[in-house]
């Protein structure tokens, strides 16, 4: 009987100690280190405007459809960029539905950006990302949207090109990945420019 009581006491003490360490001390230490050394990233990489309002995150894209804005890549996450429903379309390369959707997106992209039928379209302009939440577009995609944005806002195309270069994120370590443009940040910068509505 004493052996059973002793075993139960030992098991309860072990459970208590592991609960305190794993569910209390360890998370607090990790939280403290994150807040001390990586505060911006630990809090969601939020983008805050001059008035102190949160406009979004550097990590999660948003839908932009006005002619005076850079358009994000297509999204299949919920109703578009829904972080609670992050996903791709799950349609394979032989899917007729995917083929038809891409063909329609290419047609719309060419029309809204005043592009000829022969002009090549960047893949990220017509294909959704795996997560559906990609906050960036390719440099080529951004450059093909310059004419539409400049015309809508009544500004010189060189000014828009300068913004693209300013908000281009270089590849990690200089060679991992491709340069990309941060869509939310560049669109916020467009709104802060002196342009006509």
C-alpha positions in Angstrom: 0.0 0.0 0.0 2.9 2.4 0.9 4.4 1.7 -2.5 1.3 2.7 -4.3 0.9 5.9 -2.3 4.6 6.7 -2.8 4.2 6.2 -6.6 1.1 8.3 -6.8 2.8 11.1 -4.8 5.9 10.9 -7.1 3.7 11.1 -10.2 1.7 14.1 -8.9 4.9 15.9 -7.9 6.4 15.2 -11.4 3.2 16.4 -13.1 3.2 19.6 -10.9 6.9 20.4 -11.6 6.5 19.8 -15.4 3.3 21.9 -15.4 5.1 24.8 -13.8 8.1 24.5 -16.0 6.5 23.7 -19.4 3.2 25.7 -19.0 4.5 28.6 -17.0 8.3 29.3 -16.8 9.2 28.3 -20.3 6.5 30.3 -22.2 7.3 33.3 -20.0 11.0 33.1 -20.8 10.3 32.7 -24.5 7.8 35.6 -24.4 10.3 37.8 -22.6 13.1 37.1 -25.0 10.8 37.7 -28.0 9.6 41.1 -26.6 13.1 42.1 -25.6 14.9 41.3 -28.8 12.2 40.8 -31.6 9.4 43.0 -30.4 8.1 44.1 -33.8 8.1 40.5 -35.2 6.7 39.0 -32.0 3.7 41.4 -32.1 2.8 40.6 -35.7 5.0 42.9 -37.8 2.2 45.5 -37.7 2.1 48.6 -40.0 1.0 51.6 -38.0 0.2 54.9 -39.7 1.1 58.4 -38.4 -2.2 58.6 -36.5 -1.3 55.4 -34.5 -3.9 53.3 -36.3 -2.9 49.7 -37.3 -3.3 49.4 -41.1 -2.3 45.8 -41.5 0.7 43.5 -41.2 3.8 43.1 -43.2 3.1 39.3 -43.2 -0.5 39.2 -44.4 -1.7 40.6 -47.7 -4.9 42.6 -48.4 -7.1 43.0 -51.4 -6.7 46.2 -53.4 -8.9 46.7 -56.5 -9.0 50.5 -57.1 -7.3 51.7 -60.3 -5.0 54.0 -58.3 -3.5 51.1 -56.3 -1.1 48.2 -56.9 -3.2 45.1 -57.0 -2.3 42.1 -54.9 -2.0 38.7 -56.4 -5.2 36.6 -56.5 -6.2 34.8 -53.3 -8.2 31.7 -52.6 -8.2 32.2 -48.8 -11.9 32.4 -47.9 -13.3 35.5 -49.5 -9.8 36.7 -50.4 -7.0 37.3 -47.9 -9.1 35.8 -45.1 -6.4 34.8 -42.5 -8.9 32.5 -40.8 -9.2 30.5 -44.0 -5.6 30.4 -45.3 -5.4 28.0 -48.2 -4.7 27.6 -51.9 -7.3 26.5 -54.4 -6.1 22.8 -54.4 -6.7 22.7 -58.1 -4.1 20.7 -60.1 -2.3 21.6 -63.4 -4.8 19.4 -65.3 -7.8 21.2 -63.8 -10.1 22.8 -66.4 -11.5 25.1 -63.7 -8.0 26.4 -62.9 -7.2 26.8 -66.6 -10.3 28.8 -67.2 -9.7 31.0 -64.1 -6.2 31.8 -65.2 -7.3 32.6 -68.7 -9.9 35.0 -67.4 -7.4 36.6 -65.0 -4.9 37.1 -67.8 -7.6 38.8 -69.9 -8.7 41.1 -67.1 -5.0 41.9 -66.2 -4.2 42.9 -69.8 -7.4 45.0 -70.0 -7.0 46.9 -66.8 -3.2 47.6 -67.3 -3.5 48.5 -71.0 -1.3 45.6 -72.2 -1.2 44.1 -75.6 -2.3 40.5 -76.3 1.4 39.5 -77.0 2.7 40.9 -73.7 3.8 38.2 -71.2 2.0 38.3 -67.8 3.9 37.6 -64.6 2.7 34.3 -63.0 1.9 36.0 -59.6 -0.5 38.3 -61.3 -2.9 35.5 -62.3 -2.1 32.6 -59.9 -2.8 32.5 -56.2 -0.2 31.7 -53.6 -0.3 28.5 -51.6 -1.4 30.3 -48.4 -3.6 32.8 -50.2 -2.1 35.5 -47.9 1.0 36.6 -49.8 1.7 40.3 -49.0 4.1 40.8 -51.9 4.0 40.9 -55.7 6.9 40.4 -58.1 8.9 43.3 -59.4 7.6 42.5 -62.9 4.0 42.5 -61.7 4.5 45.9 -60.1 6.1 47.4 -63.1 3.3 46.4 -65.4 0.8 48.3 -63.2 2.7 51.6 -63.3 0.9 53.1 -66.3 -2.6 52.5 -64.8 -1.7 53.9 -61.4 0.1 57.0 -62.9 -2.8 57.7 -65.2 -5.4 57.3 -62.4 -3.5 59.5 -60.0 -2.3 62.0 -62.5 1.4 61.6 -61.6 4.6 60.9 -63.6 5.4 57.3 -64.1 8.9 57.9 -62.9 7.6 58.8 -59.5 5.7 55.5 -59.3 8.8 53.6 -60.4 10.8 55.4 -57.7 8.2 54.1 -55.1 8.6 50.6 -56.5 12.3 50.7 -56.0 11.9 52.1 -52.5 9.5 49.3 -51.4 11.3 46.5 -53.2 12.5 43.8 -50.7 15.8 42.3 -51.8 16.4 38.5 -51.8 17.6 37.1 -48.4 21.4 37.0 -48.3 21.3 38.6 -51.7 20.5 35.4 -53.6 17.7 33.5 -51.9 14.5 34.1 -53.7 13.4 37.0 -56.0 13.0 40.7 -55.3 9.4 41.5 -54.3 7.3 44.6 -53.7 5.4 45.1 -50.4 1.9 45.9 -51.6 0.3 47.4 -48.5 3.3 49.6 -47.7 3.5 51.0 -51.3 -0.2 51.6 -51.5 -0.1 53.5 -48.2 2.8 55.6 -49.6 0.7 56.3 -52.7 -2.1 57.6 -50.5 0.3 59.9 -48.7 1.5 61.4 -52.0 0.1 64.7 -53.4 -2.1 63.3 -56.1 -5.6 63.8 -57.4 -8.2 61.3 -56.1 
